[in-house]
Every structure is written in structure tokens, then in C-alpha cells.
Amino acid sequence: MSNVKVIVFGVGSVGMGIIRTLQNRKGVEVAGAIDIDPAKVGKDAGEVSGIAPIGVTVTDDLEAFCAENKADVIVNTASPVDVKKTFEQLLPAIRKGVNVIVASAETCNLWFTDKELAKEIDEACKKNGISYIGRGATQTEERFIISMTEGSTDVKNIVFTHYADVQAFSDESNAAEWGISMQEKDYYDGVKAGTVKSKEELKESIPYIAEAFGWEIDQVTLEKTPMVNNTGRIYGLKATVCGLKKGEKKLELNYVMVEDPERKYYDHLKVEGTPMIDCMCNYTPDRGMASTIGSIVNAIPYIAGAPAGYHNTLESPACGIYYGDYNGK
């Protein structure tokens, strides 16, 4: 049986991490690497990723690559763009029957957030016999919230805080995602222009999680607080989204993203109910990067054999780390 062949679309920090990680997995191989950076194009993907050569040359043309090569899965780890544009970028692979994993929280629950786009992706996937799913660190947090209540007999409300040191990611990525590393004025201008994410997408997690509890949320709010130093530079951002039912707060999700000099990184979950839950999970500072890479790599065996169509992430099984043969799973 041949290895599961993977294309890495976007050879940045996450893409390079995936390339390195896959070298230690059985039954899977990097078959292609796509990036628009002239400094990477034409070079061996292994060398670009800081390891020995793997015999795969980075190219900037996905369509040309797919016309000449066969692959089973493409993972999109390119710089964040609009969800629809990401789908359109990947059409050359989809039309060649390549399954898709996108490193994007916004891609995780499109049947809730953009049913028209979900339908368009679903139809394209079924036409070409492939599956399409979003994966990343955010999705693992949503699973954590739900799984911790498996032993509950009553849940009144939930408060979750994700505190993350972001120094493992580039300034460019942190600026585009959170405004971190930017001047405060440039941040607000960027949000208005659409070059910096507004984080409105964080609201999408509320109905997604609430659905697991059968809660009908009728109001979702978002509050953002930039953390600014005395030069006007943003070094962190706190974003709080709340879901209310008839004025009663049922869900509160706090995302505190910061350049933390102590490199703290944790998830804190409090559940008012029976039993009361107060759970703190501390991580090493590499958690954000490692979890993004791990959640994608661990999902490759699943996505390679999943039914055709677009899948909301929480509808798929939890994909833990797997050291066996990917091709035989």
C-alpha cells in the first residue's frame, strides 16, 4: 500500500512544523509544498523547514503541481484570508480529488456561520469525492469545554478563558490575527480596512457550543480591549464573547492573547452546575503552535477516509496522536 500523500499549502511557521512532524509518522509523506515566497520557491521543503532534504521542491503554482502529481490530502496553512477565498484557492486540488484540511477556526463550523458557503463547498466536495474540514487549536478548546461536562447532571453557565503567549508566532501573523505588534491607530485602521481581523468570527463559537447543550442563544456580544504600552504599541488583546438566553449569560469565552514575558499559557474552565467544575490546564509556551500542528497532522488519517462533503469540525471524532501506520488507519 502506498503512503498517504500530503500537500502543504503555505510553508510558514505552521507549514514547516507539519513538514517536520510528518517525517516521524508512518505511512504518510509530504508530496508537495506550495508557497509564494520567492526566498522559498525552488528550494527543498525539508531544508526550508530546518531538516534534511526530503526530495520535494517548493513551488508557487498549485494548479500546475496538481496537473502533474497525485496527492490524497492538502493542508492549507497559508496566511489568513477570507474563508471563501481560501476555498477558491484550493479548487485546483479539490478538482483533482484531494481532501482538504484548513488551519482556520472560521472554517470549522460553516453549517452554522455561512450555510450558503458550506453548501457550495459541500457540493464541490461531493462532486469530486473528497472531504473538507477546518482544524486548529481553537477547535480543541471547544471540544475541551464540551467534554468536561460529560459527567454533569446540570449546567447553568460556563466561563472559559484561553490565555496565550503569542511569541511562537510571527509579528506578521499576530498583527493580522489580533493587531499585536501594531500601533494602536494602525490597528483600528486595519480592522476598518479589513487587513486586520475584527474577531467578529469569535461570536461563531457561541451558537456552535450552545447547540451541544440544546441552549437557544438569542444574543451574542463581543468586547475587545487592546493592551497598549507607552509607545502606543499593542502587545496584547483581550476579546470576550458572551451568549445570552433571555438576558441570562449562559456562555462567556475569553481570549487573552499577549506577548507574555513569563510565557504563560493556560485554559481555565469554570462551570456552574452539578458538579461545579473549576479546571486549570497549564501548558508550555509552545502550546498554540504545537496544538495547531498536532490537530492537523493527527486528522490526516481521518480526512483521507472521511465521507465526501464539508464537515463541521465537532461532528468529526476527536483525533488523538497516532504513531501507527497512517495508511492503514
KAGI-V533405 format. One record per residue. RES is the residue in one small letter. PHI is phi in radians with two decimals (none if undefined). PSI is psi as a letter, one per 30 degrees, with the letter a starting at -180 (NA if undefined). Layout:
RES_PHI_PSI / RES_PHI_PSI
This chain:
m_none_k / s_-1.39_l / n_-1.16_l / v_-1.21_k / k_-1.73_k / v_-2.08_k / i_-1.76_k / v_-1.77_j / f_-1.77_j / g_1.91_j / v_-1.75_h / g_-1.65_a / s_-1.04_e / v_-1.23_e / g_-1.05_e / m_-1.12_e / g_-1.12_e / i_-1.15_e / i_-1.04_e / r_-1.12_e / t_-1.14_e / l_-1.16_f / q_-1.20_f / n_-1.82_g / r_-1.97_l / k_-1.65_k / g_1.27_g / v_-2.56_k / e_-2.61_l / v_-1.38_j / a_-1.73_f / g_-2.75_l / a_-2.48_k / i_-2.09_k / d_-2.77_l / i_-1.68_f / d_-1.26_j / p_-1.02_f / a_-1.26_f / k_-1.86_e / v_-1.05_k / g_1.60_f / k_-1.72_l / d_-1.22_k / a_-1.10_e / g_-1.17_e / e_-1.10_e / v_-1.03_e / s_-1.54_g / g_1.50_g / i_-2.23_a / a_-1.15_l / p_-0.97_k / i_-2.03_g / g_1.39_g / v_-2.14_k / t_-1.62_k / v_-1.21_k / t_-2.20_l / d_-1.91_g / d_-2.24_j / l_-1.13_e / e_-1.09_e / a_-1.14_e / f_-1.10_e / c_-1.17_f / a_-1.20_f / e_-1.97_f / n_-2.36_l / k_-1.88_k / a_-2.52_l / d_-1.81_e / v_-2.46_k / i_-2.06_k / v_-1.94_k / n_-1.67_j / t_-2.15_g / a_-1.20_l / s_-0.95_k / p_-1.00_k / v_-2.34_l / d_-0.95_k / v_-1.02_e / k_-1.16_e / k_-1.12_e / t_-1.06_e / f_-1.00_e / e_-1.15_e / q_-1.05_e / l_-1.60_f / l_-0.99_e / p_-1.01_e / a_-1.32_e / i_-1.03_e / r_-1.18_f / k_-1.72_g / g_1.36_h / v_-1.77_k / n_-1.18_l / v_-2.17_k / i_-2.13_k / v_-1.99_k / a_-1.40_i / s_-2.75_k / a_-1.09_e / e_-1.18_f / t_-1.51_f / c_-1.30_f / n_-2.49_h / l_-1.17_f / w_-1.14_f / f_-1.62_e / t_-1.70_f / d_-2.66_i / k_-1.10_e / e_-1.15_e / l_-1.19_e / a_-1.00_e / k_-1.13_e / e_-1.11_e / i_-1.14_e / d_-1.03_e / e_-1.15_e / a_-1.13_e / c_-1.17_e / k_-1.15_e / k_-1.09_e / n_-1.83_g / g_1.21_h / i_-2.27_l / s_-2.02_l / y_-2.52_k / i_-2.66_l / g_-1.73_k / r_-2.46_l / g_2.84_a / a_-1.12_e / t_-1.07_e / q_-1.11_e / t_-1.20_f / e_-1.20_e / e_-1.10_e / r_-1.08_e / f_-1.04_e / i_-1.03_e / i_-1.25_e / s_-1.16_f / m_-1.23_f / t_-1.76_g / e_-1.06_f / g_-1.74_g / s_-1.60_k / t_-1.79_f / d_-2.73_k / v_-2.29_j / k_-1.59_e / n_-2.77_l / i_-2.31_k / v_-2.17_k / f_-2.19_k / t_-2.19_k / h_-1.89_j / y_-1.90_k / a_-2.33_k / d_-1.34_k / v_-1.77_g / q_-1.23_f / a_-1.29_f / f_-1.77_l / s_-1.24_l / d_-1.03_e / e_-1.07_e / s_-1.17_e / n_-1.11_e / a_-1.18_e / a_-1.16_e / e_-1.47_e / w_-2.26_f / g_1.43_g / i_-1.22_k / s_1.62_f / m_-1.68_l / q_-1.26_k / e_-1.01_e / k_-1.10_e / d_-1.12_e / y_-1.09_e / y_-1.15_e / d_-1.13_e / g_-1.15_e / v_-1.09_e / k_-1.12_e / a_-1.42_f / g_1.56_g / t_-1.53_f / v_-2.16_k / k_-1.14_k / s_-1.33_f / k_1.20_g / e_-1.00_f / e_-1.12_f / l_-1.09_f / k_-1.07_f / e_-1.15_f / s_-1.22_f / i_-1.09_e / p_-1.14_f / y_-1.12_e / i_-1.26_e / a_-1.02_e / e_-1.05_e / a_-1.15_f / f_-1.76_f / g_1.29_g / w_-1.52_k / e_-1.72_j / i_-1.42_k / d_-1.91_f / q_-2.62_k / v_-2.22_k / t_-2.07_l / l_-2.35_k / e_-2.27_k / k_-2.10_k / t_-2.29_j / p_-1.20_k / m_-1.77_j / v_-2.14_k / n_-1.50_a / n_-1.29_f / t_-1.74_g / g_1.53_g / r_-1.45_k / i_-1.43_k / y_-1.95_f / g_-2.98_l / l_-2.54_k / k_-1.87_k / a_-2.09_k / t_-2.10_k / v_-2.01_k / c_-2.21_k / g_-1.99_k / l_-2.06_k / k_-2.15_j / k_0.92_h / g_1.46_f / e_-1.65_k / k_-1.29_k / k_-1.82_e / l_-2.35_k / e_-2.31_k / l_-2.05_j / n_-1.91_k / y_-2.07_j / v_-1.94_j / m_-1.88_k / v_-2.71_k / e_-1.41_j / d_-1.60_j / p_-1.08_f / e_-1.60_f / r_1.01_h / k_-1.23_k / y_-2.71_j / y_-2.76_l / d_-2.07_k / h_-2.21_k / l_-2.07_k / k_-2.15_k / v_-2.13_j / e_-1.52_j / g_3.00_a / t_-2.17_j / p_-1.37_l / m_-1.23_k / i_-2.14_k / d_-2.40_j / c_-2.07_k / m_-1.99_k / c_-2.02_j / n_-1.66_k / y_-2.22_l / t_-1.29_l / p_-1.10_f / d_-1.48_g / r_-1.00_e / g_-1.04_e / m_-1.17_e / a_-1.09_e / s_-1.20_e / t_-1.11_e / i_-1.11_e / g_-1.10_e / s_-1.14_f / i_-1.37_e / v_-1.03_e / n_-1.23_f / a_-1.55_f / i_-1.04_e / p_-1.07_e / y_-1.17_e / i_-1.17_f / a_-1.16_f / g_-2.13_g / a_-1.32_l / p_-1.04_k / a_-1.08_k / g_2.27_l / y_-1.51_k / h_-2.10_k / n_-1.05_k / t_-1.08_e / l_-1.23_f / e_-1.42_f / s_-1.54_l / p_-1.23_l / a_-1.15_k / c_-1.90_j / g_-1.29_l / i_-1.09_k / y_-2.35_k / y_-1.77_f / g_-1.38_a / d_-1.38_j / y_-1.01_e / n_-1.21_f / g_-1.82_g / k_-1.45_NA
